[in-house]
Amino acid sequence: MPDPSLNGTYERGLEHAGQTGRRSVLTPRCRRNGLVALAIIVGVGGGMLWRDSHADALLTRIHHGLVICASGKAATQTLPVANAPETNSFIPTVPSQAGNADSSDLPSMVSLAVTRNTAGELVVSTDRPVLLSDALASSRKRHELVMLSLHDVPAAAVVRSIRTNHMRKQAVLIADTTIAAQEALEADRAIIVAFPVKSVADERKAKQIAGRHPYALYLPANASSMLFQAAHREADAVIANSPDPLTNRKATQQLLNEPVDIVVTDYPDRFADILDGT
């Protein structure tokens, strides 16, 4: 017959084993490791969403409608002048013979070339160089988009100025070489990089370099419809140069038939006239 005195010992042993088993599942160390892992997952996921939200903000704006991007003097005339008050007017340009359309409802954008002055400072290349930081601050106040061409200037330096002026949601970087493109992609994963392309082969190469990074393709005005379709299908945005709308109206109309998001022109007021059907 079993010894009754052993029953208490056996039951206590089972209870101890059960408690030990439960503690082994949720020990303080396990809970701590679980919380650390969860924090890492949330942090990485949040970082990706934050990065994508920056790119999406600009893409949403340019996809809201066709963006007219001023280039040449039409763009540099918007830059701040030393000791002169800034204005909040739309892009000032040379008056068009066809008259000026009301472009107050059109998103504004300027295309600027970035270089260094003799002092090593980043400036916008014009007859009267303006510090890049001043140009970005001015565009931010006017809620303008900016397209910055990198001419032998490290992308990282330009990106620092963009971040300082809180323009990551409004900037596009144009890289004219593979090396410049890679540097721009590595400098900031949230800023859209535009690749100049002239063929489908160029388009495929740009897609390969960009990877999962949001990117745009920059096409010449005379690009084929096939290239426009390929760019529209693969890239996040399609940019194209426009001929002079006044002297080459037919080519300008043809451009409007293509799937383009941003049109770069030295004559934004004339282009707006065509959009308005005047």
Secondary structure, 3 states (H helix, E strand, C coil): CCCCHHHHHHHHHHHHHHHHHHHHHCCHHHHHHHHHHHHHHHHHHHHHHHHHHHHHHHHHHHHCCCEEEECCHHHHCCCCCCCCCCCCCCCCCCCCCCCCCCCCCCCEEEEEEEEECCCCCEEECCCCCEEHHHHHHHHHHCCCEEEEEECCCCHHHHHHHHHHCCCCCCEEEECCCHHHHHHHHHHCCCCEEEEECCCHHHHHHHHHHHCCCCEEEEECCCCCHHHHHHHHHHCCEEEEECCCCCCCHHHHHHHHCCCCCEEEECCHHHHHHHHCCC
